Amino acid sequence: FPTLTSTMATKTNGTTATTWDGNAMSQDDMMIKDTVLVLDDNDNVIGSESKKGSHLFNAKTQRGVLHRAFSVFLFDESTGDLLLQQRASTKITFPNVWTNTCCSHP
């Protein structure tokens, strides 16, 4: 197998396609590049913000910026157990926190 680098070029039908493998950007870079939908108190989209900007907690935005997100809760039907995840210690937002099965932003 080839060693993966930040990009891999592959030939397909005589053309070269580049595939990003995720190593070219840091988590901080991705948090700045990725955007979320900013909402008002009635769930109306009023703009966008970087993931990083939407999760900053300060005097002005004590709970971050209200934005669209989703959570998944996965239960075992036979036992009723809930599958949780512990966020990585390297996460920028909420490191080491036990949380829902998975979550993200549309």
Salt bridges, closest charged atoms under 4 A:
ASP28 OD1 - LYS52 NZ 2.62
ASP34 OD2 - LYS51 NZ 3.75
ASP43 OD1 - ARG68 NH2 2.92
